[in-house]
Amino acid sequence: MINSRLHAAADALIAATNAYDVDRVLALFTADAVIDDPSTGHVFDGHAGIRDYVARFFVGYHTVTRFLSIQTLGEDNARVRVDFTGDFGHEIGRLDIAIDDTGRIVRIDADLE
């Protein structure tokens, strides 16, 4: 069974990135959160790094994300499969999301399939 807080975090993240609302995205993350995305060649640390990531790879490429599936990896971790389209074309990706006790995102390990 999927933790409802994990599903809510994934849904909120997808909605905020699809709206290109960087501030709304940042509100979903803890201040010291990390996004590790080998497809970009970078690790993005804290709100400054996450702001850069969203601005470059979502706003900058007009990325639209569509939820495909979610799988539990642990009590506060899930793998979300997503469909990305944008100026770069089309990709299927995965977001391994970890949340804290409040439901805020502490880490995302992202990659393309």
C-alpha positions as CSV (number, residue, x, y, z in Angstrom):
1,M,0.0,0.0,0.0
2,I,1.3,3.4,-0.9
3,N,1.8,6.0,1.8
4,S,-0.7,8.7,1.1
5,R,1.9,11.4,2.0
6,L,4.2,10.0,-0.6
7,H,1.5,10.1,-3.3
8,A,0.5,13.6,-2.2
9,A,4.1,14.8,-2.4
10,A,4.5,13.3,-5.9
11,D,1.2,14.8,-7.1
12,A,2.1,18.2,-5.7
13,L,5.6,18.1,-7.3
14,I,4.2,17.3,-10.7
15,A,1.5,19.9,-10.4
16,A,4.0,22.6,-9.4
17,T,6.5,21.8,-12.1
18,N,3.8,21.6,-14.7
19,A,2.7,25.1,-13.6
20,Y,6.3,26.3,-13.9
21,D,5.9,27.6,-10.3
22,V,9.4,27.4,-8.9
23,D,8.4,28.9,-5.5
24,R,5.6,26.3,-5.1
25,V,8.1,23.6,-6.0
26,L,10.6,24.9,-3.3
27,A,7.9,24.9,-0.7
28,L,7.6,21.1,-1.1
29,F,11.3,20.5,-0.2
30,T,13.2,20.8,3.1
31,A,15.8,23.5,3.1
32,D,18.7,21.0,2.9
33,A,17.0,18.7,0.3
34,V,19.0,17.1,-2.6
35,I,18.1,16.2,-6.1
36,D,20.6,13.8,-7.7
37,D,20.0,13.6,-11.5
38,P,22.7,11.8,-13.4
39,S,20.9,12.6,-16.7
40,T,21.9,16.2,-16.1
41,G,25.3,15.4,-14.8
42,H,24.7,17.3,-11.6
43,V,23.6,17.0,-7.9
44,F,21.4,20.0,-6.8
45,D,21.7,20.9,-3.1
46,G,19.3,22.9,-1.0
47,H,16.7,25.4,-2.2
48,A,19.3,27.3,-4.4
49,G,20.2,24.1,-6.2
50,I,16.6,23.0,-6.6
51,R,15.6,26.4,-7.9
52,D,18.3,26.1,-10.6
53,Y,17.2,22.6,-11.5
54,V,13.6,23.5,-11.9
55,A,14.3,26.7,-13.8
56,R,16.7,25.0,-16.2
57,F,15.2,21.6,-16.8
58,F,11.4,22.3,-16.3
59,V,10.8,26.0,-17.1
60,G,13.7,26.3,-19.6
61,Y,12.7,23.2,-21.6
62,H,8.9,23.7,-21.2
63,T,8.8,20.2,-19.6
64,V,5.4,18.7,-18.9
65,T,5.3,15.7,-16.6
66,R,2.6,13.1,-16.5
67,F,2.3,10.6,-13.7
68,L,2.6,6.9,-14.7
69,S,2.9,4.9,-11.5
70,I,4.1,4.8,-8.0
71,Q,5.8,1.9,-6.1
72,T,6.7,1.8,-2.4
73,L,10.4,1.5,-1.6
74,G,10.1,2.0,2.1
75,E,8.0,3.7,4.7
76,D,8.9,7.2,3.5
77,N,10.3,6.3,0.0
78,A,8.7,5.7,-3.3
79,R,9.6,5.3,-6.9
80,V,7.5,7.4,-9.2
81,R,7.5,6.7,-13.0
82,V,6.8,9.7,-15.1
83,D,6.4,10.7,-18.7
84,F,8.3,13.8,-19.7
85,T,7.7,15.9,-22.8
86,G,9.1,19.2,-23.8
87,D,11.5,21.0,-26.1
88,F,13.9,18.1,-25.8
89,G,11.4,15.6,-27.1
90,H,10.0,12.7,-25.0
91,E,11.5,10.6,-22.2
92,I,10.3,8.2,-19.5
93,G,11.9,8.8,-16.1
94,R,11.8,7.7,-12.5
95,L,11.9,9.8,-9.4
96,D,12.9,8.0,-6.2
97,I,11.3,10.3,-3.6
98,A,12.1,10.4,0.1
99,I,10.0,12.5,2.5
100,D,10.3,13.5,6.1
101,D,7.7,13.2,8.9
102,T,5.9,16.4,7.7
103,G,5.6,15.1,4.1
104,R,8.2,17.5,2.7
105,I,10.7,16.1,0.2
106,V,14.2,15.5,1.5
107,R,15.7,13.8,-1.5
108,I,15.0,12.8,-5.1
109,D,17.2,10.4,-7.1
110,A,16.0,11.0,-10.6
111,D,17.0,9.3,-13.9
112,L,15.8,8.4,-17.3
113,E,14.8,4.9,-18.2
